[in-house]
């Protein structure tokens, strides 16, 4: 029997953070998602995640990935952009053997939340974070080309207090939940629960990944991803079909163009 780990988030009380139950099932009992023909689908996001060894991934990330697959099957552009961006955030964060810190996403999160309160433009901070997304795209391509080359590599590091572990988490997710489409609101709320555990995680990789998936889900980034969705979706699809270097170049160019509007 080839085993597969099923992850279930359960709340022990109305006020408690959810815990995790793990169970082992035969992989043949788990039906893989089917391609629905859309540019973003659960089939494509699930196939993209197959590039990373799931046995080396913490349960809260696996749970988040499952909800990404569900989001990818939603018909609205906002949900599809959310799923595509989260795939890049997750795979980029897991692509180096030694995790980077969360300075880039944490700085953007705090800048965005501050802009909601003081009315200042978030454009400069958004441009910097889109640069971090593009760096993640490059890391994913490097990983797919030669995983062993990145086994001892260190992820991106910045210069910020505490490595970006402390940021405006609740305010950020309030904005993300408010921006979610009606059909996807329940799924995004599930992601909030998983992201909260990643935010408070002891391990650097988990906390850094949690910051990246939070930042990439914020409304300004979601709008950029919607404007660049076709090339970004092609990049996600290429992760299972090949030709990802060319697709990566197209996605990065589209992200730059989306920033100009």
C-alpha positions in Angstrom: 0.0 0.0 0.0 1.3 3.4 -1.0 0.2 5.6 1.9 -1.2 9.1 1.8 -1.6 11.5 4.7 -5.0 13.2 5.0 -5.0 16.4 7.0 -8.1 17.7 8.8 -8.3 20.9 10.7 -10.6 20.7 13.8 -11.5 23.3 16.4 -11.6 22.1 19.9 -13.8 25.0 21.0 -15.3 28.2 19.5 -12.4 30.3 20.7 -9.6 27.9 20.3 -7.3 27.8 17.3 -7.9 24.7 15.2 -5.8 21.6 15.7 -4.8 18.9 13.3 -5.8 15.3 12.9 -3.8 13.0 10.6 -4.9 9.8 9.1 -3.3 7.4 6.7 -5.2 6.1 3.6 -4.3 4.1 0.5 -3.4 6.5 -2.3 -5.7 4.5 -4.6 -8.7 5.6 -2.5 -8.0 9.3 -3.2 -9.5 10.4 -6.5 -7.2 13.1 -8.2 -8.9 16.2 -9.5 -9.9 16.3 -13.1 -9.0 19.1 -15.5 -12.0 21.3 -16.2 -10.5 23.0 -19.2 -9.9 26.4 -17.5 -6.6 28.2 -17.4 -6.6 27.7 -13.6 -8.0 24.5 -12.2 -7.5 22.1 -9.2 -5.9 19.6 -11.6 -3.2 22.1 -12.6 -2.5 23.4 -9.1 -2.5 19.9 -7.7 0.0 18.8 -10.4 2.2 21.8 -9.6 2.3 20.8 -5.9 3.5 17.3 -7.0 6.9 18.9 -7.7 7.5 19.2 -3.9 7.9 16.2 -1.7 4.7 16.2 0.4 6.3 14.0 3.0 8.7 16.9 3.8 5.9 19.4 4.1 4.2 20.4 7.4 0.5 19.6 7.8 -0.7 23.2 7.9 0.9 23.8 4.5 -0.7 20.6 3.1 -4.0 21.8 4.4 -3.5 25.2 2.8 -2.6 23.5 -0.5 -5.8 21.5 -0.5 -7.8 24.7 -0.2 -5.8 26.3 -3.1 -7.0 23.4 -5.2 -10.6 24.1 -4.3 -10.1 27.8 -5.0 -8.7 27.1 -8.4 -11.9 25.4 -9.5 -14.0 28.5 -8.7 -15.2 30.3 -11.8 -14.4 33.9 -10.8 -11.2 35.6 -11.8 -10.4 36.8 -8.3 -10.4 33.3 -6.9 -8.3 31.9 -9.8 -5.8 34.7 -9.4 -5.7 34.0 -5.7 -5.0 30.3 -6.3 -2.3 31.0 -8.9 -0.5 33.5 -6.7 -0.6 31.2 -3.7 0.9 28.3 -5.8 3.9 30.5 -6.6 4.1 31.7 -2.9 4.1 28.1 -1.6 6.4 26.5 -4.1 8.8 29.4 -4.0 9.0 29.2 -0.2 9.6 25.4 -0.3 12.2 25.5 -3.2 15.3 26.1 -1.1 16.7 23.6 1.5 17.4 26.4 3.9 14.4 28.7 4.2 14.6 32.5 3.8 13.0 35.0 6.1 9.7 36.8 5.7 11.0 40.4 5.5 9.6 41.0 1.9 6.1 39.9 2.6 5.9 41.3 6.1 7.1 44.7 5.0 4.4 44.8 2.3 1.7 43.6 4.7 2.5 46.3 7.2 2.7 49.0 4.4 -0.6 47.9 3.0 -2.4 47.9 6.4 -0.8 51.3 7.2 -2.1 52.7 3.9 -5.6 51.7 4.8 -5.3 53.9 8.0 -3.3 56.9 6.7 -4.4 57.0 3.0 -0.8 56.9 1.7 -0.1 55.1 -1.6 0.9 51.5 -1.4 2.3 51.5 -4.9 6.1 51.6 -4.0 5.7 48.7 -1.5 3.5 46.8 -4.0 6.3 47.1 -6.7 8.9 45.7 -4.2 6.7 42.8 -3.3 5.9 41.9 -7.0 9.7 41.8 -7.3 9.7 39.2 -4.6 7.0 37.2 -6.4 9.2 37.3 -9.5 12.1 36.0 -7.5 10.0 33.1 -6.3 9.2 32.3 -9.9 12.9 32.2 -10.7 13.6 30.0 -7.7 10.8 27.5 -8.8 12.4 27.3 -12.2 15.8 26.7 -10.7 14.4 24.0 -8.4 12.7 22.2 -11.3 15.9 22.3 -13.4 18.2 21.0 -10.6 16.7 20.3 -7.2 20.0 19.3 -5.7 21.5 22.7 -6.6 19.0 24.3 -4.2 19.2 21.7 -1.5 21.8 23.6 0.4 20.8 27.1 -0.9 19.4 29.8 1.4 16.1 31.5 0.5 15.8 35.3 0.2 16.8 37.2 3.3 16.1 40.8 4.1 16.9 43.2 6.8 14.0 43.6 9.1 13.1 43.2 12.8 12.7 39.5 13.8 13.0 38.3 10.2 9.5 39.4 9.4 7.8 37.1 12.0 5.7 39.9 13.4 3.3 41.7 11.0 -0.3 42.9 10.9 -1.8 39.4 10.4 -5.4 39.9 11.6 -5.8 43.2 9.7 -4.3 41.7 6.6 -6.8 38.7 6.7 -9.7 41.1 7.4 -8.9 42.7 4.1 -8.4 39.4 2.3 -11.7 38.0 3.6 -13.5 41.2 2.7 -12.2 41.0 -0.9 -13.1 37.3 -1.4 -15.9 36.5 -3.8 -19.1 35.2 -2.3 -18.6 31.7 -3.6 -15.1 31.5 -2.2 -15.6 33.2 1.2 -15.8 29.9 3.0 -12.6 28.6 1.4 -10.7 31.7 2.1 -11.8 31.5 5.7 -10.3 28.0 5.8 -7.1 29.4 4.6 -7.2 32.1 7.3 -7.3 29.3 9.9 -4.3 27.5 8.4 -2.4 30.7 7.8 -2.9 31.7 11.5 -1.1 28.5 12.6 1.7 29.2 10.1 2.0 32.8 11.4 2.6 31.5 15.0 4.7 28.5 13.9 8.1 27.9 15.6 9.8 26.8 12.4 11.3 29.5 10.1 10.0 27.8 6.9 6.4 27.6 8.1 6.3 31.2 9.4 8.0 32.6 6.2 5.6 30.6 4.0 2.7 31.9 6.0 3.7 35.5 5.4 4.1 34.9 1.7 0.7 33.4 1.2 -0.8 36.2 3.3 0.9 38.9 1.3 0.2 37.4 -2.1 -3.5 37.2 -1.1 -4.0 40.9 -0.3 -6.3 42.9 -2.6 -3.6 45.0 -4.4 -1.6 41.9 -5.3 -4.7 40.0 -6.3 -5.6 42.8 -8.7 -2.1 42.6 -10.3 -2.5 38.9 -10.6 -5.9 39.2 -12.2 -4.4 41.6 -14.8 -1.6 39.2 -15.5 -3.7 36.0 -15.0 -3.3 34.4 -18.5 0.6 34.3 -18.5 0.7 33.5 -14.7 -1.7 30.7 -15.3 0.4 29.4 -18.1 3.4 29.4 -15.8 1.5 27.3 -13.2 0.3 24.9 -15.9 3.9 24.6 -17.2 5.1 23.3 -13.9 3.6 19.9 -14.8 3.9 20.0 -18.6 7.4 21.5 -19.1 8.7 24.6 -20.9 8.6 26.5 -17.6 11.5 28.8 -18.4 9.7 30.4 -21.2 6.4 30.5 -19.3 8.3 32.1 -16.3 9.6 34.9 -18.5 6.0 35.6 -19.8 4.6 35.6 -16.3 7.2 38.0 -15.0 6.8 40.4 -17.9 3.0 40.3 -17.4 3.4 41.2 -13.7 5.6 44.1 -14.6 3.0 45.3 -17.1 0.2 45.0 -14.6 2.0 47.3 -12.2 2.0 50.1 -14.8 -1.8 50.4 -14.8 
